[in-house]
Amino acid sequence: MELIKKYLLTFFKGMAMGAADIVPGVSGGSIALITGIYQELLNSINSFTGANLRLLVKLDLKKFYRAVNGTFLLSLLLGILTSIFSLSRFITYLMNEHPIPLWSFFCGLILVSAFVILREVQRWHLGVILALFIGTIGAYFITELPPTTSPDAGWFTFVSGAIAICAMILPGISGSFILLILGKYEPILAAVGERDIATLALFASGCIVGILSFSRVISWLLRKYYATTIGLLSGFMLGSMNKLWPWKIVTAFRTSSSGEQKPFLTSNIFPGQYLEQTGLEPQIGMAIAAFVFGIILVLGIDLLASYLKKS
């Protein structure tokens, strides 16, 4: 019964990661870090070694499944896929119709998460402070990069998957936003909606190659330079706040493949300017409520995780 509870909880954490990965600007890695499964996720991914893959080739499925922490990965993956396929339209709807409360919620969620994670640093030193600064500045500049037009070739879909998945396991760096920069966000979201198996299989292949390579780098850094790496990851989360700011104006549009005019570049402004420049209500009350809800949610998850550890 306890195992069922554990993996059901992992499934819901996967759903939270999937929902975050749909939104350009929010990282599934942040959710993994907040919910306390980041290290287990990295360890499980890194267990896909040559020796364990040989078990798969020999069709020793039981041993292979145990060796790669199969139940955890399967629960998490099912949660992520459930979220992506069931919530992609809902998240897109919220982004289009209620952007201010949505971005405010994620602002509160990510901001407080960065500080919760920094509590893991037992001893502060110059390296941690520098890593925090570099992570913040680096993520800020990544969020300032303009989207580009990309080739339709299959190889680029594969490469996009490999790059985006690396971002998805980095807290603060959004895989969806990387896809947006690469010009692949809309085509991949469309492929999900249309169940375009060929495109999704190519993208997934890139993701597998990227995640198996990059997770080892992160694991090594956490092993060797734990405090400094935590500072860097927290910096990534703080720097991503630039992308999450709720009040924006569109400074340039682009024409999509369907002929629609869609926002291309945006600029952050204050709520008072938002009313002046767009004629729309800044929804400050709703923004504050969503922001506070994001903070309460993270603190609640943190308290629950502490309670579960003690019990």
N, C-alpha and C positions, 0 to 999 in steps of 0.2 A: 504493500500500500504506500509506504514511504517513497519507494522508487517511482511509482506512478505519479505521485504528487510532484516529485522532483522534476521529472521529465515533462509533465504538463506545464509546470512553471517555466521550464526551458523553452517549450513551444510558444508560450505567450511572450517571452523575452525575444524570441525570433520574430514574432509578429511585430513587436515594437521596433526591432531593427529594420524589418522590411518596410514598415510605414515611414521610418526616418529616411531610408535610402531612396524612396520615391521623390522626396522633396529636395530640390537643388539648394544646398546650403546646410543641410543637416546630415550628419554622418552616422551610419549604422555602428561604426566603431565607438562613437561616443556613447550610444545606448548600451553596447556590450560592456564598456568600462563602468558606466553608471550602475548597471545591474549586477556587476560582480562576476561576469563570465568571460572577461577579456583574456585572462591568462589561460583558462581552460580551452578557450577557442583556439588560441595560438598553439598550445600544446597538441591539441587534437589535429590541427592542420599539419603540424610538423611531424606527426606520426606516420604520414604517408611517405615512408622511406622505401628504399630499394628492397630491403628484406621483407617488409610488410606487403609490398606490391607483388613480390614473388609468391606470397601466400594466396593472393587473388588469382594469379596465373595458374597456380596448382589447384585452384577451386577449393581451397581450404577456407571456405567462407566464414565459418564460425570463428576460427582463430583470427582471421583478418578483421572481422567485425569488432571483436574484443580489442584487438591491437590498436585500432584507429579510434577507439571511444565512439563506436558506431551509433549507439542509442542517443548519446548527447548530440552528435552532429546531425543525425536524422531528425530528431525533435526540433532542433534549431532551424534546419533547412526547410522543414515542412512549415514551420511558423513564418519564416521569411517569405516563402513562395505563396502561402495562403494570403499573407498581407499584400504582396505585390499584385496578385491576380484579383483579389477581392476589393482592395482599397485604392488601386491606382486611379480609378475614375472619381472616387470620393475625394481623395487628396487633391486631384486636379481641379475638382469643383470648388473646394475650399480655397485653393490658391487663386482661382479666378473670381469667386464671388465674395469671399470673406478673408482677404489676404492679411488685413491688419491684426485681427485676433489670432490667426494662425501663426504669423511670424512673431507676434508678441509672446505667444505660448512657448515657441522654440527658443526665443531669447532668454526667457526665465529659466527654461530647462537646461540650456547649455551653459549659461553664465554661472548658475549655482553649482552645476556639475564640475566645472573647472576647479572651483574652490574646494569642493568635496574631495576631488581626486588629489589635490595638492596636500591634503592631510596625510597622504601616504608617505610624504617626504619626512623622514625621521631627522635628518641632519641637513640643514641648509648650508650651501657653500656657493662660491662664485660660479662654478660650473652649472648649478641648478638655475641660478638667476639669469645667466647668459642664455641657457637653453630655453627658459621661459620667454625671454625677450625675443630670441631668434624665431621661436615657434609662433609667437604672436605676430611679429612683423611679416614672416614668411606666409602665414595663412592670410593675412590682410592683403598682401600683394597678389596672391593667387585669386582671391575673390574680386580683385580689381581687373583681372584679365578679361578682355572682351571675347564673346563667343565667335567662332569662325565657321566658315563653310567647309565641309569635309568631302572627300571623295566617297562615292557609293560602293567602291570595291570591297569585296569580302575580306581581304587582308586587313583593311582599315577597321572593319567591325571587330575583327579578332584582336587587333592592337588596342582598340578603344576599351575592350573588355579587360585586357591585361592591366592597362593603366588605371581604369576606373576602380577595379576591385582593390588595388593597392590603396587607393584613397579611401575606399569604404571601410577598410580595417584600421585606418588612421583616425583617431578621434579628432573631430574638428574640421577635417578635410572631407568634403562631401563628394562621394563618387558620382552622384547625379550632376553636381555642378561641374565636375571634370568632364562628364559627357556633354554638358551644355557648351563648355569651352571648345571641345573637340567637334561640336556640331552634330553629335550623335544622340542627344537626349530625346528629341522628338521621334526619330526613326525607331529607337529601341522601345519607347513607350508605345508607339503605334504597333510595333511587332508583338508586344505583349497583348494589346487590345485585340489584334487581328489573329492571334495565335499563329504567327508566322514562325513555324518550327525551325525552318532552315536558318533564318537570321538569328533566332534565339540560340540555336545549337552552336553556331559560329561564335557568337558573343560569349556564351557560357564556356566554350573551349578556351578562349582568351582569359576569362576570369580564373579558370582552374590553373592555367600556367602562371598567371600573375600572382595569385594568392599563395601557391605552393612555394614560389621563390621569395616573395617579399615577407611572408610571415616569419621566415627563418631569420631575416635581418632584424626584425622587431624583437623577436625572442632573444636573440644574442645581445642586443642593446639592453633589454630589461634585465638579463642575467648579469652582464658586466657593469652596466652603469645605470642601475635602477632609478636612483633619485633624479639624475640628470635627464633620463628618458621620460620620466613622469612629468618633469618640468617642461620638456619639449612638447609632449602630448597635450598638456594643459594649455600651453601657449597656442597650439593649433586651435584649440576650442575657443580661447579668448579672441584670437584673430579672426575667426569665422563670424564673429558678431557683426562685422561690417556687412556681410551678406544677409544677415537675419534681420537687420533694422526694418521695422514695419512700414515706415513712411518713406515712400520712394516716388520719384516722377520718372516717366519714360523720356529719355533724351534722344533715342533713335529707334526706328522700327525696321523690321525686315519682312519680306514676303515669304510665307511658308510654301511648301510644295503644293498645298491645296489652293494657293492664291490668296490666303488670308494675311492681313497685316498683323504682325505679332511684335511685342516689345523685344528690342535687341539690346539696348543699353539703358541702364537706369542710374539715377543719382539719389543719394540719401538726403532727406531734408527734415526740418523740425515739424512737429504737428501743426503749429500755427501757419507755417509756410505752405503746408499741404492743403489746408483749406483755401488759402489765397490762390495757389497755383492750379489746383484741380477743381475747386468748387465743391469738393466732396467733404463730408464730415470726417474728421480724423479719428472718431470713435475712441477717444481717450479712455473713457470708463471701461469699455470692453477690452481695450488693450491692456489696461492695468490688471483687470480681473484675470485675463488669460496669462499674463506674465506671472502673477502671484500663484495661479494654479500650476504653472510649470515648475515653480520653486517648491511648492508644497508636494508635488508629485515626486520630485527627486529626493527631498528630505524624507518623505514617507517610505520610498524604496530603500533609502539608506538605513533608516531605523529598522525596517523589516529584515534587511540583510544582517544587521547587527544582532537582532533578536534570534534569527535562525542559526547564526554562528554559535551564539551562547547556548542555545537549546540543543 
